[in-house]
Amino acid sequence: MSFRRGVRLICSVAGGSAVLVYAASAAESRGYFGETQRERQWFKSGFAVIHAAQPSTWLSGNNSVQPSGNGWDSNWDKRDPASLANGKKKEGTADDLSEVENHKAKATRHILLIRHSQYNLSGSEDKERYLTSLGREQAELTGQRLAALGMKYDILVHSSMTRATETARIISKHLPGVDLLSCDLLREGAPIKPVPPVGHWKPDAVYHEDGARIEAAFRRYIHRADVKQKEDSYEIIVCHANVIRYFVCRALQFPPEGWLRMGLSNGSITWLTIRPSGRVALKVLGDSGFMPPDKLTWT
């Protein structure tokens, strides 16, 4: 291989595959490029730069990120069949196995978390923080999107705050026959101190009070299906960005203090799926692709 081609190889792989870096380095060490002594020295210095740019795990021969060591808690919602069975029965017996089987969920729950639309930020109290004209347009678009998905929704639960209530009512016009339910637990708040910390300070009492309420909301709404539920369900929850982000972290068993590392636009859709086994999947996070670009806001 010519000197110029060797230079081009260095440039092309510097930001590319570590496999190519390794292969080229091996070839260089065996003198396969046929360069002069001076060129060979330059070539070595070029590869030194490439190697210096690689993550330390690659240099040590370990090309994968190591797991955190935190396993999946199959009883995260306290509804694992084994935990619901009568512990007095001898484990492994026919009666014990039968009871465990009887406590197994049969259906999948689909939970669609909707962030409220844009609202009046100048309001001094909740009743003055109503939707703007753009916010009402956003809610219409979200309602149209949910209707277009063609799913049979079972219920529409919403935060009792004005902006969430108005968003839910507009959405409900596109979903005739779906019951609305207001819930104070879903109101906006500060679920837990974020990490890394943010500039605006909140006293511990705020996290202590809001966090307990939002955690209570999580436990009420995010769990596997009841054993009596026979068919898959599709449930809509209209609430707030902090609540949704905290729910996602908790459901996926990610560190809950990381909730502020995600962003959600107004009227966006986040979709969680909870299988009968208790496994959770995030199908969509903050989808707003159904909105025209000039309708997008993050307030």
C-alpha positions in Angstrom: 0.0 0.0 0.0 1.4 3.5 -0.9 2.3 6.2 1.6 -0.6 8.4 0.4 -3.1 5.6 0.8 -1.8 4.9 4.3 -2.4 8.6 5.2 -5.9 8.4 3.8 -6.5 5.3 5.9 -5.4 7.0 9.1 -7.7 10.0 8.4 -10.7 7.8 7.5 -10.5 5.5 10.5 -9.7 8.1 13.2 -13.4 8.7 13.8 -14.5 5.3 12.7 -14.4 1.6 13.5 -12.0 0.4 16.1 -11.8 -2.9 14.2 -10.3 -1.1 11.2 -7.8 0.7 13.5 -6.7 -2.6 14.9 -6.4 -4.3 11.5 -4.4 -1.4 10.1 -2.2 -1.2 13.1 -1.4 -4.9 12.8 -0.6 -4.6 9.2 1.7 -1.6 9.9 3.6 -3.5 12.5 4.4 -6.2 10.0 5.6 -3.8 7.3 2.8 -4.6 4.9 2.4 -1.0 3.7 5.9 -1.0 2.1 6.8 2.5 3.2 10.3 4.0 3.7 11.9 4.2 7.1 11.0 7.8 7.5 7.4 7.2 6.3 7.2 4.2 8.6 8.1 6.4 11.6 5.5 9.0 10.6 2.9 6.3 10.2 3.6 5.0 13.7 3.1 8.5 15.1 -0.2 8.8 13.2 -1.5 5.5 14.8 -0.4 6.8 18.2 -2.7 9.7 17.8 -5.6 7.4 16.8 -5.0 5.1 19.8 -4.9 8.1 22.1 -8.4 9.1 20.9 -9.9 5.7 21.7 -11.7 5.0 25.0 -9.6 3.4 27.6 -11.8 0.2 27.5 -10.8 -0.3 23.9 -7.1 0.1 24.6 -7.3 -2.6 27.3 -8.9 -4.9 24.8 -12.4 -4.6 26.3 -14.7 -3.2 23.6 -17.9 -3.2 25.5 -19.3 -1.1 28.4 -19.5 -3.0 31.6 -23.0 -3.5 33.1 -23.8 -1.5 36.3 -24.4 -4.7 38.3 -28.0 -3.6 39.1 -30.3 -6.5 38.1 -33.9 -6.2 37.1 -36.3 -6.4 40.0 -39.2 -8.6 38.8 -41.3 -7.6 41.8 -40.9 -3.9 41.3 -44.7 -3.3 41.5 -45.2 -5.9 44.3 -47.4 -7.9 42.0 -45.1 -10.8 41.1 -47.2 -13.9 41.3 -44.8 -15.6 43.8 -45.2 -12.6 46.2 -49.0 -12.8 46.0 -49.2 -16.5 46.8 -49.9 -17.7 50.3 -46.5 -18.1 51.8 -47.8 -20.7 54.3 -48.1 -23.3 51.6 -45.1 -25.5 51.1 -43.0 -24.2 48.2 -42.9 -26.4 45.1 -46.0 -28.4 46.0 -48.9 -28.7 43.6 -51.0 -26.3 45.6 -48.3 -23.8 45.8 -47.7 -23.9 42.0 -51.4 -23.7 41.3 -51.7 -20.6 43.5 -48.8 -18.9 41.8 -50.4 -19.7 38.4 -53.7 -18.2 39.6 -51.9 -14.9 40.4 -50.3 -14.5 37.0 -51.4 -11.5 35.0 -52.8 -12.4 31.6 -53.0 -9.0 29.8 -50.7 -6.2 28.7 -51.2 -2.6 29.8 -50.4 0.2 27.4 -50.1 3.5 29.1 -49.9 6.7 27.0 -48.5 9.6 29.0 -49.4 13.0 27.4 -47.8 16.3 28.5 -50.2 19.2 28.7 -50.2 21.8 25.9 -48.7 25.3 26.1 -50.2 27.5 28.8 -50.2 31.1 30.0 -46.9 31.4 31.9 -47.8 34.8 33.4 -50.6 33.4 35.5 -50.0 33.9 39.3 -52.2 30.9 40.3 -53.3 27.7 38.7 -56.7 28.9 37.4 -54.9 31.6 35.5 -52.5 29.2 33.9 -54.9 28.2 31.1 -54.0 27.1 27.6 -52.9 29.6 25.0 -54.5 29.6 21.6 -51.5 27.6 20.4 -51.9 25.3 23.3 -55.4 24.5 22.2 -54.2 23.8 18.7 -51.6 21.4 20.1 -54.3 19.6 22.1 -56.4 19.2 19.0 -53.4 17.7 17.1 -52.6 15.3 20.0 -56.3 14.2 20.1 -56.3 13.7 16.3 -53.1 11.6 16.6 -54.5 9.4 19.4 -57.7 8.8 17.4 -55.7 8.0 14.2 -53.8 5.3 16.1 -57.1 3.4 16.1 -56.8 1.9 19.6 -59.6 1.1 21.9 -58.9 3.4 24.9 -60.2 2.3 28.2 -59.9 5.6 30.2 -58.5 9.1 30.1 -57.1 10.2 33.5 -55.7 13.7 33.9 -54.1 15.9 36.5 -56.5 18.3 38.2 -54.4 21.3 37.3 -56.0 23.7 34.8 -53.6 23.2 31.9 -53.9 19.4 32.1 -57.6 19.5 32.5 -58.2 21.7 29.5 -55.8 19.6 27.4 -57.6 16.4 28.4 -61.0 17.8 27.6 -59.9 18.9 24.1 -58.3 15.5 23.5 -61.5 13.7 24.7 -63.5 15.3 21.9 -61.6 13.1 19.5 -62.2 10.0 21.6 -65.9 9.6 22.1 -67.0 7.2 24.7 -63.8 7.3 26.7 -64.4 8.3 30.4 -62.5 11.2 31.9 -61.1 11.0 35.4 -59.4 13.8 37.4 -56.6 13.0 39.9 -54.8 15.3 42.3 -51.9 12.9 42.6 -50.9 13.7 39.0 -50.3 17.4 39.7 -47.0 18.9 38.7 -44.2 19.0 41.3 -40.6 18.2 42.1 -40.3 14.4 42.4 -36.7 14.0 43.7 -33.5 16.1 43.7 -32.1 15.9 40.2 -28.6 14.7 39.5 -26.7 16.6 38.3 -28.1 19.5 40.4 -29.8 22.5 38.8 -29.2 26.2 39.4 -32.6 27.0 40.8 -32.8 25.9 44.4 -35.7 24.2 46.1 -35.9 23.4 49.9 -35.9 19.8 50.9 -39.5 20.1 52.1 -40.7 20.5 48.5 -39.1 17.3 47.4 -40.3 15.6 50.5 -43.9 16.5 49.9 -44.1 16.4 46.1 -42.0 13.3 45.9 -44.2 11.3 48.1 -47.3 12.4 46.1 -45.8 11.7 42.7 -44.5 8.3 43.9 -48.0 7.5 45.1 -49.3 8.4 41.6 -46.7 6.0 40.1 -47.7 3.2 42.3 -51.4 3.8 41.5 -51.1 3.9 37.7 -47.8 2.2 36.7 -48.0 -1.6 37.4 -48.8 -4.8 35.6 -52.4 -5.7 34.9 -54.7 -7.1 37.5 -55.1 -10.9 37.3 -58.8 -10.3 36.6 -58.0 -8.3 33.4 -58.5 -10.6 30.4 -57.8 -8.2 27.5 -55.0 -5.8 26.8 -55.8 -2.2 27.8 -54.9 1.2 26.5 -55.0 4.0 29.0 -54.2 7.7 28.6 -52.8 9.9 31.3 -52.6 13.6 30.7 -50.2 15.3 33.2 -46.9 17.1 33.4 -43.3 16.8 32.2 -41.8 16.2 35.7 -44.3 13.5 36.5 -43.9 11.8 33.1 -40.1 11.8 33.3 -40.1 10.4 36.8 -42.6 7.7 35.8 -40.3 6.7 32.9 -37.2 6.4 35.1 -39.1 4.4 37.8 -40.7 2.1 35.3 -37.5 1.3 33.5 -35.6 1.0 36.8 -33.3 3.8 35.8 -31.9 6.1 38.6 -35.0 8.3 39.4 -32.7 11.3 40.1 -32.0 11.4 36.3 -35.5 12.5 35.5 -34.4 16.1 34.5 -32.0 14.8 31.8 -34.9 14.3 29.4 -37.0 16.9 27.7 -40.7 16.7 26.5 -42.5 19.1 24.2 -46.0 20.3 24.9 -48.7 17.8 23.8 -46.1 15.0 23.2 -46.9 11.3 23.6 -44.8 8.9 25.8 -45.8 5.2 25.6 -45.0 2.6 28.2 -45.9 -1.0 27.8 -46.1 -3.4 30.8 -46.2 -7.1 30.1 -47.9 -9.7 32.3 -44.4 -10.8 33.4 -43.8 -7.3 34.7 -41.3 -6.4 32.0 -41.6 -2.8 30.9 -40.8 -1.3 27.5 -40.6 2.3 26.5 -42.1 2.3 23.0 -42.1 6.1 22.5 -40.6 9.0 24.5 -42.0 12.5 23.8 -43.3 11.9 20.3 -44.4 15.1 18.7 -43.7 14.3 15.1 -47.3 14.6 14.2 -47.2 18.4 14.9 -46.0 20.9 12.3 -42.6 22.5 13.3 -44.2 25.9 14.0 -46.6 24.3 16.6 -43.8 22.9 18.7 -43.1 24.4 22.2 -41.3 23.2 25.3 -42.8 25.5 28.0 
